[in-house]
Amino acid sequence: MTKQKELSYLDPGGVLKNSHSEEGNALRVIDVDNIVGSFYNRVTLETDSEDSVTNAKFYLDTEQQISTVETQGDNSGSLSGKYFLLNSANNENKFYVWYDVDNGSVDPAVPNRTGIRIPISTDDPSFAVALGTSIIINSNHSDLFKAKSINNIVRIENLGLGQTDPTTDVDTGFTFTQTQQGESELLKDYDLPPQNDVRYVYNYAEKKFEVFDTSPVEVTLESSSKTAYIENISATTASTEYSFSLPDNTKRFTIRLRETDSPLKVKFQSGGDHVLLPRGTSYGEENLVTDNVTLYFETELDNRTVELIYWV
């Protein structure tokens, strides 16, 4: 049978694997500084079916977008259900701003966009339309925009930096001007080196790609180990101790956390000292003669699964 290859405590990052690589280092990571060569503040990732990163695009966002909207007043319900399109920085959030006259208009329900409803009254003058627009945008999405109205003009400033599709009219009849265009520079379009049995995970905090070896290795079980058992143990609450009692006469075991986003603490006594398994690694013992042995473990994140394989 096979088992997942473990990282040695003498070689915790798999240093010897592809040690000739110019992009690898002693921690088995790919340092983004060596890829981009300059400062960046945003990255977009493409992943495969195994959630391994296949492509990364690194951007430098330099300016936020500022739009000016010259509104018109309502004329006997002329603005009912009318709308314009608004996007947050880098088009990460897409909205349509629509006008509900006397609470009787039909929401246009634009696909793949979130509606921002602006309640107005029949025959509201242009300054009232502008004021209502700025108030609602500020109250609902102050984390993305800063809106200010003067007379019939609404100035909408994106709080985030980056190239963004213009604020555009659909059927309101308003006049739209981009007084400042958001700007982004693509610094690097990088394809991760394809390798069999390798998984790439981007570490946002440290701005590095962590490299995990997922290849199986053949192992020969001791003649006295006749049956292998697998346990998937739910650790639903972080920093909470869970346990599993190994059957007597267990000959070997391997334990790891299924998810690779959290370390795993393993103990042999409840509340005692622990071994800290770095993210993506496993711990095992062989040639055992167990009697009344219990493993205790805890994670740093909620809703994680501990994988345990033991042989009897």
C-alpha positions in Angstrom: 0.0 0.0 0.0 1.1 3.6 -0.2 1.2 6.5 2.2 1.8 10.2 1.9 5.4 11.2 1.8 6.5 12.8 5.1 8.9 15.7 5.5 11.9 14.7 7.6 12.7 16.7 10.8 16.3 16.9 9.5 15.0 18.4 6.2 11.7 20.1 7.3 11.1 22.0 4.1 12.3 19.3 1.7 15.4 21.3 0.9 17.1 18.5 -1.1 14.2 18.3 -3.5 15.1 20.3 -6.6 17.8 22.1 -4.6 19.4 23.3 -7.8 16.4 25.5 -8.6 17.1 29.1 -8.8 13.7 29.9 -7.5 13.8 27.5 -4.5 15.3 28.1 -1.1 15.9 26.2 2.1 12.2 26.6 3.2 10.9 25.1 0.0 9.2 28.3 -1.1 9.4 30.4 -4.2 10.3 33.9 -3.2 8.1 36.4 -5.1 10.8 39.1 -5.0 12.8 36.9 -7.4 9.9 36.7 -9.8 8.5 40.2 -9.9 11.7 42.2 -9.2 9.8 45.2 -8.0 7.1 46.2 -5.5 3.6 45.0 -6.1 0.4 45.4 -4.1 -2.1 43.0 -5.7 -2.0 39.5 -7.0 -4.6 37.4 -8.9 -4.3 33.6 -8.9 -5.5 30.8 -11.1 -5.7 27.3 -9.6 -6.3 23.8 -10.9 -8.8 21.2 -9.6 -6.4 20.4 -6.7 -6.3 24.1 -5.6 -2.7 24.3 -6.7 -1.8 27.7 -8.2 -1.0 27.5 -11.9 -0.7 31.2 -12.7 -0.2 34.4 -10.9 -0.5 38.0 -12.1 1.3 40.7 -10.0 0.0 44.3 -10.2 1.0 47.7 -9.0 -2.2 49.7 -8.4 -1.3 53.4 -8.4 -4.4 55.6 -8.7 -8.0 55.4 -7.7 -10.9 56.2 -10.1 -13.0 59.3 -9.6 -16.3 59.8 -11.5 -18.5 62.8 -11.8 -22.2 62.3 -12.4 -24.4 65.2 -13.6 -27.9 64.2 -12.6 -31.3 65.3 -13.9 -34.5 65.7 -12.0 -37.5 63.4 -12.3 -40.3 64.3 -14.6 -43.6 62.6 -13.8 -41.7 59.3 -13.0 -39.2 59.5 -15.8 -36.4 58.0 -13.6 -38.5 55.0 -12.5 -36.4 51.9 -12.7 -33.6 53.7 -14.6 -30.0 52.9 -13.6 -26.2 53.3 -14.2 -23.2 51.0 -13.7 -20.7 51.5 -10.9 -17.6 49.4 -10.1 -15.3 49.3 -7.1 -11.5 49.3 -7.6 -10.2 46.7 -10.1 -13.9 45.7 -10.8 -13.8 43.5 -7.7 -17.4 44.5 -6.9 -19.9 45.4 -9.6 -23.1 47.4 -8.9 -26.0 49.0 -10.7 -27.5 52.2 -9.1 -31.2 52.4 -9.8 -34.0 54.8 -8.9 -37.2 53.8 -7.2 -39.9 56.5 -7.6 -42.4 56.6 -4.8 -41.5 53.0 -3.9 -43.3 51.7 -7.0 -40.5 51.1 -9.5 -39.4 47.7 -10.7 -35.9 46.6 -9.8 -34.1 46.1 -13.1 -32.2 43.2 -11.5 -29.0 43.4 -13.6 -27.3 40.0 -13.9 -24.0 39.5 -12.0 -24.3 42.9 -10.3 -25.5 44.1 -6.9 -28.3 46.7 -6.9 -28.0 50.0 -5.0 -31.6 51.4 -4.6 -32.0 55.1 -4.6 -35.5 56.1 -3.3 -36.8 59.4 -4.8 -40.2 61.1 -5.2 -42.1 62.1 -8.4 -40.8 65.3 -9.8 -37.8 65.5 -7.4 -35.4 68.2 -8.7 -31.9 67.3 -9.8 -30.2 68.4 -6.6 -32.5 66.1 -4.6 -31.6 63.2 -6.9 -27.9 63.9 -6.5 -28.2 64.2 -2.7 -30.1 61.0 -2.4 -27.6 59.2 -4.6 -24.6 60.3 -2.5 -26.3 59.5 0.8 -27.2 56.0 -0.2 -23.8 55.1 -1.7 -22.1 56.4 1.4 -24.4 54.7 3.9 -24.3 51.3 2.1 -20.8 51.1 0.7 -18.6 53.5 2.7 -15.8 50.8 2.6 -15.6 51.1 -1.3 -16.7 54.6 -2.2 -16.8 58.2 -1.0 -19.6 60.1 -2.6 -20.3 63.9 -2.3 -23.0 66.0 -4.0 -23.0 69.7 -4.9 -26.1 71.0 -6.5 -26.9 68.4 -9.2 -23.4 66.9 -9.4 -22.3 63.7 -7.6 -18.6 63.0 -7.2 -17.8 59.3 -6.6 -14.3 58.4 -5.5 -13.1 54.8 -5.3 -11.3 54.2 -2.1 -9.2 51.5 -3.6 -6.4 51.9 -6.1 -6.5 50.2 -9.5 -7.7 50.2 -13.1 -11.5 50.1 -13.1 -14.2 50.1 -15.8 -15.8 53.6 -16.1 -19.0 54.6 -14.4 -21.4 54.5 -17.3 -25.0 55.3 -18.0 -27.6 52.8 -19.1 -30.8 54.7 -19.4 -30.9 57.6 -16.8 -29.9 60.3 -19.2 -27.3 61.6 -16.8 -23.9 62.8 -17.9 -20.8 60.9 -16.8 -17.2 62.0 -16.7 -14.1 60.1 -15.5 -12.2 63.0 -13.8 -9.5 60.5 -12.8 -9.0 57.1 -14.3 -7.8 54.3 -12.0 -4.5 52.9 -13.0 -2.8 49.6 -12.6 0.4 48.2 -14.1 0.8 44.5 -14.7 4.4 43.7 -13.5 4.5 40.0 -14.1 2.4 37.3 -15.6 3.9 34.2 -14.1 3.2 30.5 -14.8 4.2 28.2 -11.9 6.7 25.6 -13.1 4.7 22.4 -13.9 5.9 19.5 -11.8 4.2 16.1 -11.1 3.2 15.6 -7.5 3.8 19.2 -6.5 1.2 21.6 -5.1 1.7 25.4 -4.9 0.0 27.5 -2.3 0.3 31.3 -2.2 1.1 32.8 1.3 -0.5 36.2 1.2 1.0 37.3 4.5 4.6 36.5 3.6 4.2 37.0 -0.2 5.7 33.6 -1.1 4.6 30.4 -2.8 4.8 27.4 -0.5 5.7 24.2 -2.3 4.3 20.9 -1.1 5.4 17.4 -2.3 2.3 15.3 -2.8 4.0 12.2 -4.3 3.3 8.8 -2.7 6.1 6.4 -1.8 6.0 2.7 -1.5 6.5 1.4 2.0 6.9 -2.1 3.2 4.9 -2.9 6.3 6.3 -5.0 9.1 5.1 -8.6 8.9 3.3 -8.2 12.2 1.3 -5.3 10.8 -1.6 -6.9 9.1 -4.3 -4.3 8.8 -4.3 -0.6 8.1 -7.1 1.7 9.4 -8.0 5.3 8.5 -9.7 7.7 10.9 -11.0 11.2 9.9 -11.5 13.1 13.0 -13.4 16.4 13.0 -11.8 19.3 14.9 -14.6 21.7 14.8 -13.3 24.3 17.3 -9.9 25.9 17.2 -7.6 25.6 20.3 -9.7 22.8 21.6 -8.1 19.5 22.6 -9.4 16.3 20.8 -8.2 12.8 21.3 -8.0 9.3 19.8 -7.1 6.1 21.6 -4.9 3.8 19.6 -5.9 0.1 19.8 -3.5 -2.1 21.8 -0.8 -3.6 19.7 -0.8 -0.8 17.1 2.5 -1.2 15.3 2.7 2.2 13.6 0.7 5.4 12.9 0.8 8.6 10.9 -1.1 11.8 11.8 -1.6 15.0 9.9 -4.1 17.8 9.3 -6.0 17.5 6.0 -6.0 21.2 5.3 -2.6 22.9 4.7 -3.6 26.3 6.2 -2.9 25.6 9.9 -0.3 23.8 12.0 -1.3 20.8 14.2 -0.4 20.3 17.8 0.1 16.6 18.8 0.4 15.5 22.4 0.7 12.2 24.3 -0.8 13.6 27.5 -3.9 15.7 27.9 -2.8 19.3 28.5 0.9 18.3 28.3 3.7 19.4 26.1 3.1 19.1 22.4 4.9 18.6 19.1 4.0 21.4 16.6 3.6 20.1 13.0 4.1 22.9 10.5 1.4 23.3 7.9 1.3 20.5 5.3 3.5 18.1 7.3 2.8 14.8 9.2 4.1 12.9 12.1 4.5 9.2 12.6 6.0 6.4 14.7 7.0 2.9 13.7 8.0 -0.4 15.3 5.6 0.2 18.2 4.1 -2.1 20.8 1.4 0.0 22.2 -0.7 -0.5 25.2 -3.3 2.2 26.4 -1.8 5.0 24.2 -4.0 8.0 23.4 -3.1 10.8 21.0 -4.3 14.4 21.8 -4.3 17.1 19.2 -5.6 20.6 18.5 -5.7 23.1 15.6 -5.5 26.8 15.3 -8.5 27.2 12.9 -12.2 26.0 13.2 -13.7 23.1 11.2 -10.5 21.2 10.3 -10.1 17.4 9.8 -7.3 15.4 11.4 -6.3 12.4 9.3 -4.9 9.4 11.2 -3.6 6.1 9.7 -2.6 3.3 12.0 -1.6 -0.3 11.5 -2.4 -3.2 13.8 
